[in-house]
Amino acid sequence: MKRLSWLVALAAVVLASRAAEPPAAKFGTLVAGNLAPDVTALGVDGKVVKLSDFKGKTVVLNFWANNRGPAEALELLASETTGSGVVVWGICSGATRAEFDAWVKKSKGNITYLLAWDAAGKTADGSSAAAKFGVGSLPATGVIGRDGKIVGGITGFGAQSGSTLRGYLRAAGVATAAPEKPETAPGVGTVIPAHPNELKPGAVAPDFTAIDATGRAVKLSDFAGKIVVLDFWATWCAPCLASFPHAQQIAAATKAQGVLMFAACTSDTRAAFQTWTTNNAAKYPDLVFANDPIGRDTPGNYEERASVKLYGVSGLPTVFVIGRDGKIAEVLSGYGEGDTRLEEALQRLGVALDPASMGLGK
């Protein structure tokens, strides 16, 4: 009996340690170490370009949408790695050939790295990004090593994106610019332009109502007098989900000081939110999860969602750090491994927090 109890206890420790591990580096659904599938696209000149053409080189593969354009941050990365055996390749998805050509003509001279068009990309499910890499939203960028294996990837472009990609390049054996210059929010290479209604620090955070998994209405004003970390996220957003273990660590360490983490799901269906919270919310007991009732179940009302109408959010995740006075102190876009901007923002609001003691920001 004692032996059985000991085994149960050991299993609990193992499971707990696994739960605390950071998410594995991925590009789409492919975990680091997986061989990258070959990809075929058509270059600006109409000629076929394949991923396998770059065998023996490190490839930064970016899938982008025509309505957003490829990332300026990749141009900087390309210039930094010139002569290092790195190929930066941007594949346009979700566009016709005419739309791609028009974009290239309009942007001539601004982008010098390799661009191509995915002929199957007009159908989201049939695009190379979705069909071969399991990428669910654009832009998405991955680093593929000289051995053809996935090193890691990101979705979207935020303040930490450049640093994260450089980290993956270093893991692939590529020497990047050092020391790196800090990137300022919203970050070098932010692909999605700021929404005209995007709230800035100093503005009063508008109240809104979301619905939690039990059907209870949750209002931002319910947390008056607290420091609120308002995180707009979605179940389909990989960086959003990757940020939750980090957020839980901070929430647990600061709740006694009146810090509240409010994870407001947006741009999603109610069913997706319910399923995700049923399967995952228990892992993050100090986060308050709720869903905007105006979601993907009500198509055509995108501009009416609280994240867009009231806060002017243009990309996920976007975090608003709100002081006890109800005013926005800082706005943080995107999330990447090693991101300590939230801890630093809370410290500036007087919260006692030691990132090093939490195993963060090393």
N, C-alpha and C positions, 0 to 999 in steps of 0.2 A: 504493500500500500504506500509506504514511504517512497519507494522507487517510482511508483506511478505519479505521486505528487511532485517529485523532483523533475520528472520528465515533462509534466504539464507546465511547471514553472519555467523550465528551460525553453520550451516551445514558445511561451509567452514572451520571454526575453528576446528570442530570435525574431519573432514577428514584430515586436516593438522596434527593434533595431532596423529592420527592413523598412518599416513605415517611416522611420526618421531619415532614411537615405534620400538624397536629392534625386529628382527625376533623371533617368538616363538621357544622355545627349541623343537627339533624334533629328532627322530631316524628314518631315512628314510623318509617316508611320514607320519608317526604317530606322532602326536603332544603330548607334555608332558601332562599327565593325562589320555591318552588313555590306555585301558587295552592291555597288550602285548599278541599277539596270541601265542598259544602253538607251540613249535618247537620240531621236532624229528630228531635226528642224531645218528650215530653209533660211539661209543667210540673206543679208540685205541684197546681195547680187543674185539671189534665187537658187544658189547652189546648195546641195545637201551638206549639212554639218552634223556630225555624230559625236556623242560624248567619247566614244572609243577612239576618235581621231586624236585625242589628247592623252593617250596612254603614256604613263611615265611622268605626267605632269600633275600638279595639284590644281584642282578646278574649283572655282567659286561659281556655283550654278545658281542663277537667280531666275525664278519664274515671276513675271510681272504682268499686270493688266494694262491694256492700252489706255484706259481712262485715268490711269495714275502715272504711267510712265516709269521707266526704270529708275533706280535709286542713284542720286548724285553721290551718296556715300560710297557706292561701288566704284565710281570714277576715281575717288581719292584712294581707295584700296588698290585699284589697278596701278595707279601711279607709284604707290609705295612699294609695290612688289615687282616692278619692272626688272627683268633680268634674274628673277628668283625662280623661274620655272613655274609660274602661276598663270593660269588662264582664267580670266573673268568673263563669264558667258551669260548673257541675259536673254531668256526666251520669252517672247510675248505670247500670252495666252488670252483667250476670251476676246479675240478680235478677228476681223476679216483681213485678208492680205492688203486690201486697199487702205484699211484703217492703220495697219502697221506701217505701210509705205508712207502714208501721210504724216504719221508721227515722226518717222525717221527724217523725212524732208524738213519738217518744221523744226526739228531739234538738231539739225546737222551741225556738227562741230562741237556740240556740248558733251556728247558721249563718244569716247574713243575706243572703249572696249567692245568685244564681239557681241553683236546683236543678231537675233534670229527670230523666226516666226514659227509657231506650232500650228500646222495645218489642221490638226484635230482639236485645237484649243477652243473653237467657238462653242463646242459642246462641253460643258464643265466636266461631266463624268468621263468624257473621252479624252481629255487633255493629257499630255504626258505628265504634268504635275500631279493630277489626280490618279490616273490609271497606273502609273509606274512608281510614284513616290507616296501616294496617299495624302497629298497636300490638299487641305480643305479650303484654304483661303489664301488670297494673294495680297501683297507680295510675299514670297517665301524664298529663302536663300540658304543653300547648304554648302559645306566644304567637303570635297572628296579628295582623299589622299592619293599619292602617287601609285599606291597599290590598288586603286579603284574602290576603296572602301569608304563608307560614310564616316566622317569625323564628327559632324554635328550640324545643326541648322537652326534657323530662327524664322518666325513668321512676323511680318510687319517690319517697320523700322521706327525705332524710338531712340531715346538718348543713349542707351547702352549697346545699340546694335553693332556699331563699328568696333567697339571694344570686344564684344562677344565673338565676332567673326575673326578678329585678330588673334584672339585666344585659340580658336579652332585652327587657325593657320599655324600658330606656334606649335600646337599639338601635332600638326602634320609635318613638322620639321622645317617650317618656313620662317626665316627671320623677318620680323615686321619692324616698322619704325619704332624706335625707343629713344627716350621715353615717349609714351603716347601723350598727346595733348588731350586734356579733359574735354569731353563733349558736353555742351550746354543744352538744357532742355529747350525746345522739344528734340534737339539733337541734330547733329550733322547728318544729312541724308534722310530726313523724315520724308517719306514718299507721299503720304496723304496730307494735302494742304490743310491748314487750320480752318475750322469752321468759322464763318463770320460771327457766330454768337459764342465762340469759345470764351469761357470765363477765365479771368486772370486773377492772380493773387491780390487780395484786398477787397474783392467783391463779396457780397453777402451770399452764402450758399442757399439757393432756392429750396424750399420745402417740396417734397413730392411723396407719393404713396406707392409702395410696391407690396406684393403679396408673397408671404412666405410659403413653405411647403405644406403647411397645415391649413392654408387658406386665410390666415390672419393678416390684416393690414398692418404694414410697418411703415412708419413715417420717419423722415430724417429728423423732424422736430421731436420725436420720441427721445432723442439722445441729447437734448439741449443741455448745455453746461459741460459736456464732455468734449474731448478732442476726438473727432471722428475721421477715420480713414475711409473715405467713400471710394470704393473700387468698382468701376463699371467693367463688366466682363461678360463672356458668353461661353456656353458649353463647347462650342466648336473652335474656340480660340486657344491654341496650344500654349502660347506664352502666359495667358491668363491662368490656366490650370497649373502650369509650372510654378507660378508665383505663390500658390496657396500654402505649401509647406513653410515657406519663408514667412508669409503673413501670419500663419498660426504661431510660429516661434515668437514673433514680435508681439502679437496679441496677448499671448500667455504671459510674456515678460512685463507688459505695460498695463494690463487691465486694472491692477490695483491703483494705478495712477490716473484712472479715469479716461483711458484710451479705448475707443470702441471701433472695431473693424466691421464695416457695413459693406458686404459684397452684393452689389445690385446688378443682377443679371439683366442684360438688355439685348435687343436684336435677336431674340431666340423664341422658340415655341414654349408654351407652358408644359407640354409633354416632355420635351427635352430637359427642361429645368427640373421637373418632378423626378424623372428617371435619374438624372445626375445626382441630385441631392439625396435621393434614397440610397444610392450606392456609395456616396462619397462624403456627405456632409459630416458624418460622425468622426471622420479623421481630423476635422478642423472645428473642435467644440467651441472655440472662442471667436469664431467668425459668425456674423449674422447674415444669413442668406435669404434673399427675397428676389422676386421677379417682376419686372415691369409688366403690368397687365396689357399694355399695348406692345405686342411683340410680333413675331412672324406669323402668328395666327390671324393677324389683321393687316394683310398686305395693303400697301398704298398709304399707310399712316406712319411711315418712317420718321418724318419730321415731327410727329407728335410724341415720340418717345421722350421720356424725361432726360435721358442722356444727351439727346440731340437738341430738343426744344429749349430746355432750361440750362444745360451746361455746355452745349456746343461741341460735344465729343465727336471726333472724326475718325478715331482709330482705337482699337482695344489691345491690351488693357489701358485705361486711363484712370489714374488715381488722383483724387482731390483730398489734400490734407486740410482739414477744417479745424480752426482753433476753437477754444471755449467760447469766444465771442461770436461764433457763427460765421466768421469770415474765412475765406479761402486763404490759406497760408502758402501752399505750394501746389503745383500741378505736375504730376509725373507721368510721362508717356512711355509705354513699352515696358518690357521686363527681360532681363538676361541674367545668366548665372553670375553670382558675385555682386549683384546689384545692391548697394547699401544706401541708396538715396533716401529711402523711407526712414531708416534709422536716423540719418543725419537731419532730415526734416523734423522728426519728432524731438530730437535733441535741441533743435533751435527753438522749439516751443516749450522748452523747460522740462521735457521728459527725461528722467534718468535712465539711460540705456547704454550698456556696454556691448557693442557688436562683437568684440573679440571673445567675451565670455560666453556668447551664444554660438560660437563657431562660425560667425559670419564675417564677411569682409576681410578674410585672410589674404 
